[in-house]
């Protein structure tokens, strides 16, 4: 049996601006392991049955596997086996479950898939199997089997072709089950969690996760994070209306964040230009700008609901990041007059200035919101952390409130012509200001490129040359004195130039540069546990290249002389949990962070080996004094 291997399709390079909307798919691709990662297996079906006896809970999970298909074992066998172990995770308040008992597996041959084209083999199951587990109810606990759920994940593969699709099921309690099912319940099952060295030590499995499949199998215990040294001061209970109000305020504050200021400044320039225009047209432009903001926030809400993505997580995609760089760079070129957005100015208007059209306003609203996502302002982190744990409707309402908070100031400004009259009078200074904003946008391009993977920098710069060429062609030949057909023809040429540039830059010229070392120890679950076992405190910083506030923490707090000295005095191990990219390692880190009660960054956790399951956690920006207090509370090791 030989698994069928196929590469992922290249990531698509998508751009919001209309003349870049048809960019060719980039060659920013990653190697895949199996076929069908976009679907969920229908070739295995399970059911969850449980019975309570005293203070123990016996669980049986019958799994029916489709004929001619097999499901991999929880232990794959040899290290060079290609597959993904089946993992069972229980959710039940007040119950601790031991290791899940699988039946005896069957050996499946894997020909020519190991290093050097050698043969190997793997453990798996076929037909109907039953998984058993034993849980212990906490003293004084009140367990209701109806609240029990189980998550099963793994990989199902077809025997003949080797075609594989992921297996994932979220099972709910399905009654006590037939007596025959529990007649074969193993008598030697334990409630002791697997692979644990001490009752108070966090448990991670498998023994040495290094491959994608291994990282997907890592699990973490139920932590009890503390916001303060005393353990008090947990999350404040707030009603939905208060959270919506906080979201609205957080959205309004985004308008003054550094990420957004370049686009907002240009929007203010357009307000100045509109000061003497028809009131209804000015209001339409303001509403269109607000619509662009809301559309992006709604898209982010859908991504949070259906893909589980948190704020700014889209910057994990290299294709999205390169697209944003290209769009902002093209926008900067328009500020220098390489081409013009908008519609022809009327007679008597300032030379070289174009009136803002509805598409311009909508695009600027979208771009302002997209540029805001790497920033995290006051109230934003706590609001999103709460919202992402709520039902879909609440998530959608919170993101809508964020969008309204960001959009309302512009609607108010355009709805009150008297306010526009307080802005400076139009004049020649506007052209100078416009070009100055072009340099600010170029600085934004540099800022975005800092978050880009090192091995893509050279090819992104190469691609930007073709973006500039396409913009120049559009500005030179698609002038407003041409017919609509002629302008669209030259727009097509410009898009072809950009598409050819994408192909040349990311497929033909792409090299293999190495990532630069950050100087921290990368988070590894096994090393993490080993340090705690040795009695050393562990400081985990959850960060990403696209997170501005994370960089502020690292530069001005964590890397400061005082904090480094405090960490050295307590023999603290500093581990960086980097979620810049999107891969199996990052998914493991995000599960770890979720267990700590957070879905946003910046976020940090300090683990004291004396109380490893009660880490001290902090959100957003932190101060030196706060970190010195945390490290000062640790015991000498």
C-alpha positions in Angstrom: 0.0 0.0 0.0 1.5 3.3 -1.1 0.0 6.6 0.1 -0.7 9.0 -2.7 1.3 12.2 -2.4 0.4 15.5 -4.0 1.4 19.1 -3.5 -1.0 21.8 -2.4 -2.2 24.2 -5.0 -0.2 27.5 -4.9 -1.6 30.1 -2.7 -3.6 32.7 -4.6 -2.3 36.3 -4.6 -5.5 38.4 -4.1 -5.6 42.2 -4.3 -8.5 44.5 -3.3 -7.8 47.3 -5.7 -9.5 46.9 -9.1 -6.5 47.1 -11.4 -4.7 44.4 -9.3 -7.8 42.3 -8.7 -6.8 39.7 -11.4 -3.3 38.9 -10.2 -2.0 35.5 -11.1 -1.7 32.8 -8.4 1.7 33.0 -6.7 4.1 30.2 -6.4 4.2 30.6 -2.6 3.4 27.0 -1.9 4.2 24.4 0.6 4.6 20.7 0.3 1.6 18.6 1.4 1.4 15.1 2.8 -1.9 13.7 1.7 -4.7 14.2 -0.8 -7.9 15.8 0.3 -6.9 18.2 3.1 -9.8 20.5 2.2 -12.5 17.9 3.2 -13.4 15.9 6.2 -13.5 12.1 6.1 -16.9 10.4 5.7 -15.2 7.0 5.8 -15.3 6.5 9.6 -18.2 7.1 12.0 -18.2 7.0 15.8 -20.6 7.2 18.7 -20.1 8.1 22.3 -21.5 6.0 25.1 -20.7 6.4 28.9 -21.8 4.8 32.2 -21.2 6.2 35.6 -20.3 3.8 38.4 -19.6 5.5 41.7 -16.8 8.1 41.1 -15.7 6.5 37.8 -16.9 7.0 34.3 -16.6 4.2 31.8 -16.6 5.4 28.1 -16.9 3.3 25.0 -16.6 4.7 21.5 -17.5 2.3 18.7 -16.1 3.4 15.4 -17.3 2.0 12.1 -14.7 2.2 9.3 -15.8 2.1 5.6 -15.0 -1.1 3.7 -11.6 -1.0 1.9 -10.6 2.0 4.1 -8.4 2.1 7.2 -7.9 4.5 10.2 -4.5 4.9 11.7 -3.7 3.7 15.2 -2.8 6.2 18.0 0.8 4.9 17.7 2.0 4.9 14.0 4.9 2.5 14.7 8.3 3.3 13.1 9.5 6.9 12.9 9.5 6.9 9.1 5.9 5.8 8.8 3.7 8.3 6.8 0.4 9.0 8.5 -1.4 10.8 11.3 -2.2 9.2 14.6 -5.8 9.0 15.8 -6.3 11.3 18.8 -9.3 11.3 21.2 -9.9 14.3 23.4 -12.7 14.4 26.0 -14.5 17.5 27.3 -16.2 17.0 30.7 -16.3 19.3 33.7 -14.9 17.7 36.8 -13.7 14.5 35.2 -10.1 13.4 34.5 -9.7 10.7 31.9 -6.9 8.3 31.5 -5.3 7.1 28.3 -7.7 5.8 25.6 -7.3 2.0 24.9 -7.3 1.1 21.2 -7.7 -2.5 20.0 -4.8 -4.4 18.6 -3.8 -2.7 15.3 -3.1 -4.2 11.9 0.2 -3.7 10.1 0.0 -1.9 6.7 2.9 -1.9 4.4 4.2 1.4 2.9 6.4 0.8 0.0 9.1 3.3 -1.0 7.9 6.2 1.1 10.7 6.3 3.7 14.0 8.2 3.2 15.9 7.1 0.2 12.9 5.3 -1.3 13.0 2.6 1.3 9.9 0.6 2.4 8.3 1.0 5.8 5.0 0.1 7.6 2.4 1.6 9.8 -0.2 0.6 12.4 -3.9 1.0 11.5 -7.5 -0.4 11.9 -10.2 -1.5 9.6 -13.8 -2.7 10.0 -15.5 -1.9 13.3 -13.4 -1.1 16.4 -14.2 0.1 19.9 -12.2 2.6 21.9 -12.3 2.5 25.7 -11.4 5.1 28.4 -11.9 5.4 32.1 -12.5 8.7 33.9 -12.5 9.7 37.6 -15.0 12.2 38.9 -13.4 14.9 41.1 -14.2 14.7 44.8 -17.4 16.6 45.4 -18.0 16.8 41.7 -21.5 16.5 40.1 -21.0 14.9 36.7 -23.8 14.6 34.2 -23.0 12.2 31.3 -25.2 14.3 29.0 -22.5 17.0 29.2 -19.7 14.7 28.0 -18.3 15.3 24.5 -15.4 13.8 22.6 -13.3 15.0 19.7 -11.8 12.3 17.4 -9.2 13.3 14.8 -6.9 11.3 12.6 -6.5 10.1 9.0 -8.5 7.6 6.9 -6.9 6.1 3.8 -8.2 3.9 1.0 -6.5 0.5 0.8 -5.9 0.3 -3.0 -5.1 3.8 -4.2 -3.7 5.2 -0.9 -6.0 8.3 -1.2 -6.3 9.8 2.3 -8.6 12.4 3.8 -8.6 13.7 7.4 -10.9 12.1 9.9 -12.6 14.5 12.4 -15.7 14.0 14.5 -17.2 16.0 17.4 -19.2 13.4 19.3 -21.9 14.1 21.9 -23.2 11.7 24.5 -25.4 9.1 22.9 -26.8 7.2 25.9 -25.4 4.4 28.0 -25.0 2.0 25.0 -25.7 -1.7 24.9 -24.5 -4.1 27.6 -22.5 -6.1 25.1 -20.4 -3.0 24.4 -19.3 -2.7 28.0 -18.9 -6.4 28.6 -15.5 -6.2 26.9 -14.4 -3.1 28.9 -10.7 -3.6 29.9 -10.3 -4.2 33.6 -6.8 -2.8 33.7 -7.7 0.7 32.4 -6.4 3.6 34.6 -7.5 7.1 35.1 -3.9 8.3 35.1 -3.2 10.5 32.0 -0.8 9.1 29.5 2.8 10.2 29.3 2.8 12.2 32.5 5.7 12.3 35.0 3.9 13.9 37.9 0.4 14.8 38.9 1.1 18.5 38.7 3.2 18.4 35.5 1.6 19.5 32.2 1.2 16.5 29.9 2.2 16.6 26.2 2.2 13.8 23.7 3.7 12.2 21.7 7.2 11.7 23.1 9.1 13.7 20.5 6.8 15.8 18.2 8.7 17.0 15.1 6.6 16.2 12.1 3.3 17.9 11.2 1.4 14.8 12.2 3.2 14.8 15.6 2.5 18.4 16.2 -1.2 17.9 15.4 -1.3 15.2 18.1 0.1 17.3 20.9 -2.4 17.9 23.7 -2.3 20.2 26.8 -3.9 19.9 30.2 -6.6 22.2 31.7 -4.6 25.1 33.0 -5.9 27.6 35.6 -4.3 30.8 34.5 -4.0 33.7 36.9 -4.1 37.4 36.0 -2.3 38.4 39.2 0.3 37.0 41.5 -2.4 36.2 44.1 -4.5 34.3 41.6 -7.4 36.7 42.1 -8.8 39.2 39.6 -10.1 37.0 36.9 -12.2 38.0 33.9 -14.9 40.6 34.7 -18.4 39.5 33.9 -20.0 41.8 31.4 -23.3 41.7 29.5 -23.5 41.7 25.7 -24.4 45.4 25.6 -21.2 46.3 27.5 -19.1 44.2 25.1 -20.7 45.8 22.1 -20.0 49.2 23.5 -16.3 48.3 24.2 -16.1 46.9 20.6 -17.5 50.2 19.3 -14.9 52.2 21.3 -12.1 49.8 20.2 -13.1 50.3 16.6 -13.0 54.1 16.9 -9.6 54.0 18.5 -8.3 52.0 15.5 -8.5 55.2 13.5 -5.5 56.7 15.4 -3.4 53.5 15.3 -0.1 53.9 13.4 -1.1 51.1 10.9 -4.1 53.1 9.7 -2.8 56.7 9.7 -1.4 56.7 6.1 -4.8 55.9 4.6 -6.7 58.1 7.0 -4.5 61.0 6.2 -5.3 60.6 2.5 -9.0 60.3 3.3 -8.8 63.6 5.2 -7.2 65.1 2.1 -10.2 64.0 0.0 -12.5 65.6 2.7 -10.6 68.9 2.1 -11.2 68.5 -1.6 -14.9 67.8 -1.1 -15.5 70.8 1.2 -17.2 72.9 -1.5 -19.0 70.1 -3.3 -22.7 69.0 -3.3 -23.7 67.9 0.2 -25.4 64.7 -1.0 -22.4 63.6 -3.0 -20.1 64.2 -0.1 -22.4 62.1 2.2 -22.5 59.3 -0.4 -18.7 59.2 -0.4 -18.6 59.0 3.4 -21.2 56.2 3.4 -19.3 54.3 0.7 -16.0 54.7 2.7 -17.9 53.3 5.8 -19.3 50.5 3.7 -15.8 49.5 2.7 -14.8 49.3 6.4 -17.9 47.2 7.3 -17.4 44.8 4.4 -14.0 43.9 5.6 -15.1 43.5 9.2 -17.9 41.2 8.1 -15.4 39.2 6.1 -13.2 38.9 9.3 -16.3 37.9 11.3 -17.0 35.1 8.8 -13.4 34.0 9.0 -13.6 33.9 12.8 -16.8 31.9 12.8 -16.1 29.4 10.1 -12.2 29.2 10.1 -11.6 30.1 13.7 -9.2 32.9 12.7 -8.5 35.6 15.3 -7.6 39.3 14.8 -4.7 39.7 12.3 -4.3 36.0 11.7 -4.7 36.5 7.9 -1.2 38.0 8.0 0.0 34.4 8.5 -0.7 33.9 4.8 2.3 34.8 2.6 0.0 35.4 -0.3 -2.2 37.8 1.6 0.8 39.7 3.0 2.4 40.0 -0.5 -0.9 41.2 -1.9 -1.2 43.9 0.8 2.4 45.0 0.1 1.6 45.2 -3.7 -1.7 47.1 -3.1 -0.1 49.7 -0.7 2.9 50.1 -3.1 0.5 50.7 -6.0 -1.5 53.2 -4.0 1.8 55.0 -3.1 2.6 55.3 -6.8 -0.8 57.0 -7.4 0.2 59.6 -4.8 3.3 60.5 -6.9 1.2 60.9 -10.1 2.3 57.6 -11.8 -1.3 57.1 -12.5 -4.6 58.7 -11.3 -7.5 57.2 -9.3 -10.9 58.9 -9.4 -12.7 60.8 -12.1 -11.6 63.8 -14.2 -11.7 67.0 -12.2 -14.1 69.7 -13.5 -13.0 72.9 -15.1 -11.3 75.2 -12.6 -10.3 72.5 -10.3 -6.7 72.2 -9.1 -4.3 71.0 -11.7 -3.3 67.4 -11.3 -6.0 66.6 -8.7 -8.8 64.2 -9.5 -12.1 64.0 -7.7 -12.6 61.0 -5.5 -15.2 58.5 -6.9 -17.3 56.0 -5.1 -15.0 53.0 -6.0 -12.0 55.1 -4.6 -13.9 55.7 -1.3 -14.9 52.1 -1.0 -11.4 50.8 -1.7 -9.9 53.3 0.8 -12.3 52.0 3.5 -11.3 48.4 2.8 -7.6 49.2 2.7 -7.8 51.2 6.0 -9.4 48.2 7.7 -7.0 45.7 6.4 -4.0 47.8 7.5 -5.6 48.1 10.9 -5.6 44.3 11.6 -1.9 44.1 12.6 -2.6 46.7 15.3 -4.2 46.1 18.7 -5.6 49.0 20.5 -7.2 49.4 23.9 -10.2 47.1 24.6 -9.6 45.2 21.4 -7.7 42.2 22.8 -10.1 41.5 25.7 -13.1 42.1 23.5 -12.0 39.6 20.8 -10.8 37.1 23.3 -14.3 37.0 24.8 -16.1 37.2 21.5 -14.3 34.3 19.9 -15.7 32.0 22.6 -19.3 33.0 21.9 -21.9 31.7 19.4 -21.6 32.8 15.7 -24.3 35.6 16.0 -22.5 37.2 18.9 -19.2 37.1 17.1 -20.8 38.7 14.1 -22.4 41.5 16.3 -19.0 42.2 17.9 -17.2 42.6 14.6 -20.1 44.7 13.3 -19.7 47.0 16.4 -16.0 47.2 15.7 -16.6 48.2 12.1 -19.3 50.8 13.1 -16.9 52.3 15.7 -14.2 52.8 13.0 -16.7 54.0 10.3 -19.0 56.4 12.3 -16.6 59.3 12.6 -16.4 59.6 8.8 -20.1 59.4 8.4 -20.6 62.2 11.0 -17.9 64.3 9.3 -19.5 64.0 5.8 -23.0 64.4 7.1 -22.1 67.7 8.7 -20.8 70.1 6.0 -20.1 72.7 8.7 -17.4 70.4 10.0 -15.8 70.1 6.6 -15.6 73.9 6.4 -13.3 73.8 9.5 -10.7 71.9 7.5 -7.9 73.9 5.7 -8.9 75.6 2.4 -8.0 73.7 -0.8 -4.9 74.9 -2.4 -1.5 74.0 -3.9 -0.5 72.6 -0.5 -2.7 69.6 -1.3 -0.5 68.3 -4.0 2.6 68.5 -1.7 0.7 66.8 1.1 -0.5 64.1 -1.4 3.1 63.4 -2.4 4.3 63.4 1.2 1.6 60.8 2.0 3.1 58.7 -0.9 6.4 58.5 1.1 4.4 57.5 4.2 2.8 54.7 2.2 6.2 53.5 1.0 7.2 53.4 4.7 4.1 51.3 5.3 5.3 48.9 2.5 8.7 48.6 4.4 6.8 47.9 7.6 4.8 45.1 6.0 7.9 43.7 4.4 9.4 43.3 7.9 6.7 40.7 8.6 7.5 38.8 5.4 9.5 35.6 5.5 13.2 36.3 4.7 13.3 33.9 1.8 10.5 35.9 0.1 12.0 39.4 0.4 14.1 39.4 -2.8 11.3 38.0 -4.9 8.7 40.4 -3.4 10.9 43.4 -4.4 11.3 41.9 -7.9 7.5 41.6 -8.1 7.0 45.2 -7.0 9.1 46.3 -10.1 6.5 44.7 -12.3 3.7 46.3 -10.2 5.3 49.7 -10.8 5.6 48.8 -14.5 1.9 47.9 -14.7 0.9 51.1 -12.8 3.1 53.2 -15.2 1.5 51.6 -18.3 -2.0 52.3 -16.9 -1.2 55.9 -16.1 0.6 56.5 -19.4 -1.9 55.0 -21.8 -5.2 54.6 -20.0 -5.8 58.3 -19.8 -9.2 59.9 -19.4 -9.2 61.2 -23.0 -9.4 57.6 -24.2 -12.6 55.7 -24.8 -13.8 53.2 -22.2 -12.9 50.3 -24.4 -9.4 51.7 -24.9 -8.9 52.3 -21.2 -10.0 48.7 -20.4 -7.7 47.4 -23.0 -4.7 49.2 -21.4 -5.9 48.0 -18.0 -5.7 44.5 -19.3 -2.1 45.0 -20.5 -1.2 46.4 -17.1 -2.7 43.3 -15.4 -0.8 41.0 -17.7 2.4 42.8 -16.8 1.7 42.3 -13.1 0.8 38.7 -13.6 3.9 38.0 -15.6 5.9 39.7 -12.9 4.3 37.5 -10.2 5.2 34.4 -12.3 8.8 35.5 -12.8 9.4 36.6 -9.3 7.8 33.8 -7.3 8.2 30.8 -9.7 11.2 31.5 -11.9 13.5 33.6 -9.7 12.5 32.2 -6.3 15.4 30.9 -4.1 15.9 29.3 -0.8 17.0 31.9 1.8 17.0 30.7 5.4 15.1 32.3 8.3 17.1 34.4 10.7 17.4 33.2 14.2 15.5 35.3 16.8 17.9 34.6 19.6 15.2 32.9 21.7 14.6 29.3 22.3 11.7 28.2 20.1 8.8 26.7 22.0 8.9 23.0 22.0 6.4 21.0 24.2 8.9 18.3 25.2 11.6 20.8 26.1 9.0 22.9 27.9 8.1 19.9 30.1 11.7 18.9 30.6 12.6 22.3 32.0 9.7 22.2 34.4 10.7 18.7 35.5 14.2 20.1 36.2 12.7 22.8 38.4 13.3 25.7 36.0 10.7 28.4 35.4 9.6 28.8 31.8 8.6 32.1 30.2 6.6 31.6 27.0 6.1 34.6 24.7 3.3 34.2 22.1 4.3 36.4 19.2 4.2 36.9 15.4 6.2 39.0 13.0 3.0 40.8 12.0 2.1 41.8 15.6 3.3 45.4 16.2 2.6 45.4 20.0 4.5 42.1 20.3 7.6 43.8 18.9 7.1 46.7 21.4 7.1 44.2 24.2 10.2 42.3 22.9 12.2 45.5 22.2 11.4 47.6 25.2 10.6 45.1 27.9 11.7 41.5 27.4 15.1 42.5 25.8 15.8 45.3 28.4 18.8 44.9 30.7 16.7 44.8 33.8 14.3 42.1 32.7 17.1 40.0 31.2 19.0 40.2 34.5 15.8 39.2 36.5 15.3 36.2 34.2 18.9 35.2 34.6 18.8 35.5 38.4 15.9 33.0 38.5 17.3 30.8 35.8 14.2 31.3 33.6 14.0 29.6 30.2 12.6 32.1 27.7 10.7 30.3 24.9 9.2 32.1 21.9 5.9 30.6 20.6 5.8 32.1 17.1 2.5 32.1 15.2 3.7 34.1 12.1 3.0 31.3 9.7 0.2 28.8 9.3 1.2 25.2 9.8 0.9 22.3 12.1 3.4 23.7 14.6 1.4 27.0 14.8 -1.9 25.0 15.3 -0.2 23.2 18.2 0.9 26.6 19.7 -2.6 28.0 19.2 -4.2 25.0 21.1 -1.7 25.6 23.9 -2.6 29.3 24.0 -6.3 28.4 24.0 -5.8 26.2 27.0 -4.3 29.2 28.7 -7.5 31.2 28.0 -6.4 33.4 25.2 -6.9 33.7 21.4 -5.1 37.0 20.7 -1.5 38.3 20.9 0.5 39.8 22.5 0.2 37.2 25.2 2.6 35.7 27.6 2.7 33.0 30.3 5.2 32.4 33.1 5.2 28.8 34.5 6.5 28.3 38.0 7.7 24.7 38.5 6.1 24.8 42.0 2.7 25.5 40.4 3.1 24.4 36.8 -0.6 24.1 36.1 -1.3 27.7 37.4 0.8 29.9 35.1 0.7 33.7 35.4 -0.6 35.1 32.2 -0.6 38.7 30.8 -2.3 40.2 27.7 -1.3 43.0 25.4 1.4 45.5 26.3 3.3 44.9 29.5 5.7 47.1 31.5 9.1 46.4 32.9 7.9 46.7 36.5 5.2 44.2 35.9 7.6 41.6 34.5 10.2 42.3 37.2 7.4 41.6 39.8 6.5 38.4 38.1 10.1 37.1 37.9 10.8 38.3 41.4 8.0 36.1 42.7 9.7 32.9 41.4 11.7 30.7 43.6 15.4 30.4 43.0 16.3 27.4 40.9 
